[in-house]
């Protein structure tokens, strides 16, 4: 059980104990109040009885006797009321002894516990909804950040002619015509260029190239997602990441790139950026897959809801 959940249970137990104490206190106050009322009434009755007797002895007139008789009658009525009250008090005491009051108190506690269960359920639902929303927002931010960074990398590859723009345009054309075939696209690209650029591209994507198929398929897959309105450069980045180490150490390819004015250090810098971005993506994907991110978000959501309850 997490520390946040233990805090919530402590809050619920505290509320439950406080309600029990209120019930016990109310019963005790009721019993005490009725006993005090009984004692006060008995004392008042005795005091007024003595006063009437004294008055009867001092006064002998008919009017005074009539008044005294009337007051005695009133006292008898009040005495009957006192007896009725005593009966009610006895009934209460019997209820306490028989456990009837305890049953009522137990019922009240059960009702309270049920209310607390509902409150706890509502709290868990609120935590779940808050966590789900936060997780969706987190994924959106991560995916947007990844796309923006990879888009910059891909643009750099084209601008610096590491992967000339003609490679992307020919693949986009094949997608529009719905006739993508890797060998056909490869030939279309090589037929478009000449000289040193053709030698470089033949080394990079030609039939005998160890990079060509992976690179062309990766670009095609990402461009296909783009044509469907999805912003995701995962496939081309995976392809670049898989071949980056080999390209960085391919002296023949680097020499052909230099003949085109492509700086070897700049090329390696872009390849290193690919590896760093992909490593970071892998770390985040692993955290999501193992539930580490979800657990952290759940804890934050639980703490936020607990604070709202405390306030």
C-alpha positions as CSV (number, residue, x, y, z in Angstrom):
1,X,0.0,0.0,0.0
2,X,1.5,3.4,-1.0
3,X,2.1,6.1,1.5
4,X,-0.6,8.3,-0.2
5,X,-3.2,5.5,0.2
6,X,-2.3,5.0,3.8
7,X,-2.8,8.8,4.3
8,X,-6.3,8.5,2.8
9,X,-7.2,5.6,5.0
10,X,-6.0,7.4,8.1
11,X,-8.3,10.4,7.2
12,X,-11.3,8.0,6.7
13,X,-10.6,6.2,10.1
14,X,-10.3,9.6,11.8
15,X,-13.7,10.7,10.5
16,X,-15.3,7.4,11.5
17,X,-13.9,7.6,15.1
18,X,-15.0,11.2,15.4
19,X,-18.6,10.2,14.5
20,X,-18.6,7.4,17.0
21,X,-17.5,9.8,19.7
22,X,-20.3,12.2,18.8
23,X,-22.9,9.4,19.1
24,X,-21.6,8.3,22.6
25,X,-21.4,11.9,23.8
26,X,-25.0,12.6,22.6
27,X,-26.3,9.6,24.5
28,X,-24.5,10.5,27.7
29,X,-25.7,14.1,27.5
30,X,-29.3,13.0,27.0
31,X,-29.2,10.7,30.1
32,X,-27.5,13.4,32.2
33,X,-29.9,16.1,31.1
34,X,-33.0,14.1,32.0
35,X,-31.6,13.1,35.4
36,X,-30.9,16.7,36.2
37,X,-34.4,17.8,35.1
38,X,-35.9,15.1,37.3
39,X,-33.9,16.2,40.3
40,X,-34.8,19.8,39.8
41,X,-38.5,19.0,39.4
42,X,-38.5,16.9,42.6
43,X,-36.7,19.6,44.6
44,X,-39.1,22.3,43.3
45,X,-42.1,20.0,44.2
46,X,-40.9,19.6,47.8
47,X,-40.1,23.2,48.1
48,X,-43.5,24.4,46.9
49,X,-45.3,21.7,49.0
50,X,-43.6,23.1,52.1
51,X,-44.5,26.6,51.2
52,X,-48.1,25.7,50.6
53,X,-48.3,24.0,54.0
54,X,-46.8,27.0,55.7
55,X,-49.3,29.3,53.9
56,X,-52.2,27.0,54.9
57,X,-51.2,27.3,58.5
58,X,-50.8,31.0,58.4
59,X,-53.9,31.8,56.4
60,X,-57.4,30.8,57.4
61,X,-59.6,32.7,55.1
62,X,-61.7,30.8,52.6
63,X,-60.1,32.6,49.7
64,X,-56.7,31.7,50.9
65,X,-57.7,28.1,51.4
66,X,-59.2,28.0,47.9
67,X,-56.0,29.4,46.5
68,X,-54.0,26.8,48.4
69,X,-56.2,24.0,47.1
70,X,-55.8,25.2,43.6
71,X,-52.1,25.2,44.0
72,X,-52.1,21.7,45.5
73,X,-54.1,20.5,42.5
74,X,-51.6,22.0,40.2
75,X,-48.8,20.3,42.1
76,X,-50.6,17.0,41.8
77,X,-50.8,17.5,38.0
78,X,-47.1,18.3,37.9
79,X,-46.4,15.3,40.0
80,X,-48.2,13.1,37.5
81,X,-46.1,14.7,34.8
82,X,-43.0,13.9,36.8
83,X,-44.0,10.3,37.1
84,X,-44.6,10.1,33.3
85,X,-41.1,11.5,32.8
86,X,-39.7,9.0,35.2
87,X,-41.3,6.2,33.2
88,X,-39.7,7.6,30.0
89,X,-36.3,7.7,31.8
90,X,-36.7,4.1,33.0
91,X,-37.6,3.1,29.4
92,X,-34.4,4.8,28.2
93,X,-32.3,3.0,30.8
94,X,-33.9,-0.3,29.9
95,X,-33.1,0.4,26.2
96,X,-29.5,1.0,27.2
97,X,-29.3,-2.1,29.3
98,X,-30.9,-4.3,26.6
99,X,-28.5,-3.0,23.9
100,X,-31.2,-1.3,21.8
101,X,-29.3,1.9,22.0
102,X,-26.1,0.1,21.0
103,X,-28.0,-1.3,18.0
104,X,-29.1,2.1,17.0
105,X,-25.5,3.4,17.4
106,X,-24.2,0.4,15.4
107,X,-26.6,1.2,12.6
108,X,-25.5,4.8,12.6
109,X,-21.9,3.7,12.4
110,X,-22.7,1.3,9.6
111,X,-24.4,4.1,7.7
112,X,-21.3,6.3,8.3
113,X,-19.0,3.5,7.1
114,X,-21.0,3.1,3.9
115,X,-20.8,6.8,3.3
116,X,-17.1,6.7,3.8
117,X,-16.8,3.7,1.4
118,X,-18.7,5.8,-1.2
119,X,-16.4,8.7,-0.5
120,X,-13.4,6.5,-0.9
121,X,-14.7,5.1,-4.2
122,X,-15.4,8.6,-5.5
123,X,-11.9,9.6,-4.5
124,X,-10.4,6.6,-6.3
125,X,-12.4,7.5,-9.4
126,X,-11.2,11.1,-9.2
127,X,-7.6,9.9,-8.9
128,X,-8.0,7.6,-11.9
129,X,-9.5,10.3,-14.1
130,X,-6.9,12.9,-13.1
131,X,-4.1,10.3,-13.7
132,X,-5.5,9.3,-17.1
133,X,-5.7,12.9,-18.3
134,X,-2.2,13.6,-17.0
135,X,-0.8,10.5,-18.7
136,X,-2.4,11.5,-22.1
137,X,-1.0,15.0,-21.7
138,X,2.5,13.5,-20.9
139,X,2.4,11.3,-24.0
140,X,1.3,14.2,-26.2
141,X,4.2,16.4,-25.0
142,X,6.7,13.6,-25.4
143,X,5.5,12.7,-28.9
144,X,5.4,16.3,-30.0
145,X,8.9,16.9,-28.6
146,X,10.2,13.8,-30.4
147,X,8.7,14.8,-33.7
148,X,10.0,18.4,-33.6
149,X,13.6,17.2,-32.8
150,X,13.5,14.5,-35.5
151,X,12.1,16.9,-38.0
152,X,15.0,19.2,-37.4
153,X,17.5,16.3,-37.8
154,X,15.9,15.2,-41.1
155,X,15.9,18.7,-42.4
156,X,19.6,19.0,-41.6
157,X,20.3,15.8,-43.5
158,X,18.6,17.2,-46.6
159,X,20.1,20.7,-46.3
160,X,23.6,19.4,-45.9
161,X,22.9,16.9,-48.8
162,X,23.8,13.9,-46.6
163,X,20.5,12.5,-47.9
164,X,19.6,14.7,-50.9
165,X,16.1,16.0,-51.2
166,X,15.7,14.0,-54.5
167,X,15.5,10.8,-52.4
168,X,12.5,12.2,-50.5
169,X,10.8,13.6,-53.5
170,X,11.0,10.4,-55.6
171,X,9.6,8.4,-52.7
172,X,6.7,10.9,-52.2
173,X,5.9,10.7,-55.9
174,X,5.8,6.9,-55.7
175,X,3.4,7.2,-52.8
176,X,1.2,9.6,-54.7
177,X,1.1,7.2,-57.7
178,X,0.7,4.2,-55.3
179,X,3.4,2.3,-57.1
180,X,6.2,2.1,-54.6
181,X,8.8,-0.6,-55.4
182,X,12.1,-0.2,-53.8
183,X,14.2,-1.1,-56.9
184,X,12.1,1.2,-59.1
185,X,12.4,4.1,-56.7
186,X,16.1,3.5,-56.4
187,X,16.6,3.6,-60.2
188,X,14.5,6.8,-60.5
189,X,16.7,8.5,-57.9
190,X,20.0,7.5,-59.5
191,X,18.7,8.5,-63.0
192,X,18.0,11.9,-61.7
193,X,21.6,12.7,-60.6
194,X,25.1,12.4,-62.2
195,X,28.7,12.8,-61.5
196,X,30.0,12.8,-57.9
197,X,26.4,13.0,-56.5
198,X,25.5,9.8,-58.4
199,X,28.6,8.1,-57.1
200,X,27.8,9.1,-53.5
201,X,24.1,8.1,-53.8
202,X,25.0,4.8,-55.4
203,X,27.2,4.1,-52.4
204,X,24.5,5.2,-50.0
205,X,21.3,3.7,-51.5
206,X,22.5,1.6,-54.5
207,X,21.7,-2.1,-55.0
208,X,25.1,-3.1,-53.6
209,X,24.8,-0.6,-50.7
210,X,24.4,-2.1,-47.2
211,X,22.4,1.0,-46.2
212,X,20.1,1.5,-49.2
213,X,17.2,-0.9,-48.5
214,X,16.9,0.1,-44.8
215,X,17.1,3.8,-45.6
216,X,14.6,3.8,-48.5
217,X,12.1,1.6,-46.6
218,X,12.4,3.8,-43.5
219,X,11.8,7.0,-45.5
220,X,8.9,5.4,-47.3
221,X,7.2,4.3,-44.1
222,X,7.5,7.7,-42.4
223,X,6.3,9.5,-45.6
224,X,3.4,7.1,-45.7
225,X,2.3,8.1,-42.2
226,X,2.7,11.8,-43.2
227,X,0.4,11.2,-46.2
228,X,-2.2,9.9,-43.7
229,X,-1.9,13.0,-41.5
230,X,0.2,11.4,-38.8
231,X,3.3,13.2,-37.6
232,X,5.8,10.4,-36.8
233,X,9.4,10.1,-38.0
234,X,10.0,6.8,-36.1
235,X,10.8,4.6,-39.1
236,X,13.3,6.8,-40.8
237,X,14.9,7.6,-37.4
238,X,15.1,3.8,-36.6
239,X,16.8,3.3,-40.0
240,X,19.3,6.1,-39.5
241,X,20.0,4.9,-36.0
242,X,20.7,1.3,-37.2
243,X,23.2,2.4,-39.9
244,X,24.7,5.5,-38.2
245,X,27.6,3.6,-36.7
246,X,28.6,2.0,-40.0
247,X,28.3,5.2,-42.0
248,X,30.4,7.1,-39.5
249,X,33.2,4.6,-40.0
250,X,32.8,4.1,-43.8
251,X,35.9,5.8,-45.2
252,X,34.9,5.3,-48.8
253,X,31.4,6.9,-48.2
254,X,32.9,9.7,-46.3
255,X,35.4,10.4,-49.1
256,X,32.6,10.5,-51.7
257,X,30.7,12.8,-49.4
258,X,33.7,15.1,-49.1
259,X,33.9,15.3,-52.9
260,X,30.4,16.8,-52.8
261,X,31.4,19.3,-50.1
262,X,29.8,17.4,-47.3
263,X,31.8,18.0,-44.1
264,X,32.7,14.6,-42.4
265,X,32.5,16.1,-38.9
266,X,29.1,17.6,-39.7
267,X,27.9,14.3,-40.9
268,X,29.1,12.5,-37.8
269,X,27.6,15.2,-35.6
270,X,24.2,14.6,-37.3
271,X,24.5,10.8,-36.9
272,X,25.4,11.3,-33.2
273,X,22.3,13.5,-32.7
274,X,20.2,10.6,-34.2
275,X,21.7,8.2,-31.7
276,X,21.1,10.5,-28.8
277,X,17.4,11.2,-29.7
278,X,16.8,7.5,-30.3
279,X,18.4,6.6,-27.0
280,X,16.2,9.1,-25.1
281,X,13.1,7.8,-26.9
282,X,14.0,4.2,-25.9
283,X,14.4,5.3,-22.3
284,X,11.0,7.0,-22.2
285,X,9.4,4.0,-24.1
286,X,10.8,1.6,-21.5
287,X,9.6,3.8,-18.6
288,X,6.1,3.7,-20.1
289,X,6.2,0.0,-20.9
290,X,7.3,-1.0,-17.3
291,X,4.7,1.3,-15.8
292,X,7.3,3.6,-14.1
293,X,5.8,6.7,-15.7
294,X,2.2,5.6,-14.9
295,X,3.1,5.0,-11.3
296,X,4.7,8.4,-10.9
297,X,1.7,10.1,-12.5
298,X,-0.7,8.1,-10.3
299,X,1.2,9.2,-7.1
300,X,1.1,12.8,-8.2
301,X,-2.7,12.5,-8.9
302,X,-3.3,10.8,-5.6
303,X,-1.4,13.5,-3.7
304,X,-3.3,16.2,-5.5
305,X,-6.7,14.7,-4.6
306,X,-5.7,14.1,-1.0
307,X,-4.8,17.8,-0.7
308,X,-8.2,18.7,-2.1
309,X,-9.8,16.4,0.6
310,X,-7.8,17.9,3.4
311,X,-8.7,21.4,2.3
